[in-house]
Amino acid sequence: MIKTIIFDLDDTLLWDKKSVETALQMTCLYAEKECGVKAGELEKAIRSEAAAAYAETEVYEFTKSIGINPFEGLWGEFDDAGEQFQNMKRLMPAYRRTAWTNALKKSGIENDRLAEQLSEYFPAMRRRNPFIYKETFQILDHLKGRYHLVLLTNGSPSLQQTKLTITPEIAPYFNTIIVSGAFGVGKPDVSIFEYALTKTGSHKAETLMVGDNLLTDILGANRAGIKSVWVNREQKTAHNSISPDFEIQNLQELMPLLEKL
């Protein structure tokens, strides 16, 4: 019998992908008005140039271990305790300027002043455009009080808190919230799943992990011996070596699944 349900946050409850896409589109349209660059071309360029510049930062390996992606680097403040987070706080402004400078150059524009503006415009647009899946609150309303609900998310504590602050309805549903940056390592490392079990007093056999990412949520649950539900909204092809116990296309399908369990 399932007593504890662990939820991922980004692209499981929050539609982070849409938020990033919307903020990028708005930022690139701003650039188009300022200098005539084609917004679609610039958006394609920033997606590749941000990833490339991010991989060159001295904190890149740390970000991978915690689970902070290039687009989070483009807007997070990283005002967190610890030397590595303080390094991120110091380095990310230059990373953002570099990413936008290179994206503009790739689109045929050399304009450092505009790159600086875009590096500040994108974070503002990202904060202004949080999206939540329409079924998120329906499922959380159904589960609240019936299960011990845990939010287990990769990322910087300050950035994940910002996401919860701009979507204040989510956090009150959860009995426990765990952020990889505060713990020290992210999913799929088995230790953070074991920490969640210890912190909540839950048993593996009575716990279910629900997430969208095979390589973090599902792989980590597999390693920890926890049953998993893969939320595969985009109907992606399964990974040969990572097998969720269950697969659903939206969170509404979780309710009948729990009744069977």
Residue, then its C-alpha position, 0 to 999 in steps of 0.5 A: m500500500i502506498k503511503t508516501i508520494i514523492f513528486d518532482l517539480d519542474d515539468t512534472l507540476l510546474w511547466d518550466k519548459k513553457s516558461v522558458e520558451t515564453a521568456l525566450q520568445m519575449t526576450c528575442l522579440y524585444a531584441e528584434k524591435e531594438c536591432g532588427v534581428k529575427a526573433g526566431e533566429l536569435e532564439k535558436a542561437i541562444r539555445s545553443e550558445a547558452a549551452a556552450a557558454y555554460a559548459e565553459t564555466e568553472v562551476y559546470e561540473f557542480t551544476k551537473s551534480i546538483g541539476i542546474n541547467p543552462f536556462e536556470g543559469l540565465w535567470g537564477e541569482f544563486d544567493d545560497a550558502g556554500e562556496q560553489f553557490q557563491n561562485m555561481k552568484r559571481l560567475m553567472p552575470a558574465y555567463r549571461r552576457t557571454a551567452w547573449t553576446n554570442a547568440l547575437k553575433k551568431s545572428g549577425i549582430e554585434n552589440d554588447r549593450l543590447a546583450e547586457q540588456l537581454s541578460e537582464y530582460f530574460p530573468a524578468m520575463r521568466r519570473r513574470n511567466p510561471f506556468i502550471y499544468k492544468e491538472t496539477f491542483q486537481i491531483l494535489d487536491h485529491l492526494k492531500g491528506r491521504y498521502h504523505l506528499v514530498l517534493l524532491t527537486n534538483g536545483s539551487p535552493s534560492l532558485q527553486q524557492t523563487k519558483l515556489t514563491i511565484t506559484p505560491e499555491i504549490a508548497p502548502y500541499f507538501n509535508t516535506i520539501i527537499v532541494s538537491g542544492a541544500f542536500g549536496v547532490g541531486k537526482p539520480d544519486v541514490s543518497i538523496f532518495e534515501y535521505a527523503l525516506t529517512k526524513t519522512g520515515s517512509h518505507k521503500a515498499e510504501t513509496l512512489m516516485v512521480g516525475d518526468n525525467l527518466l535520467t533523474d527521477i526514474l533512474g534514481a528511484n530504480r536505484a533506491g528500490i522505489k516504485s516509479v511513475w514516468v509522466n511522459r507527456e511528450q510521448k518520448t521513447a523509453h530508454n533501453s536501460i531505464s524502466p519505470d514501473f508505470e507510465i502515464q501521459n498526464l497527472q490525472e492518470l495517477m488517480p486510477l493508478l493509485e487505486k489499483l496500488 
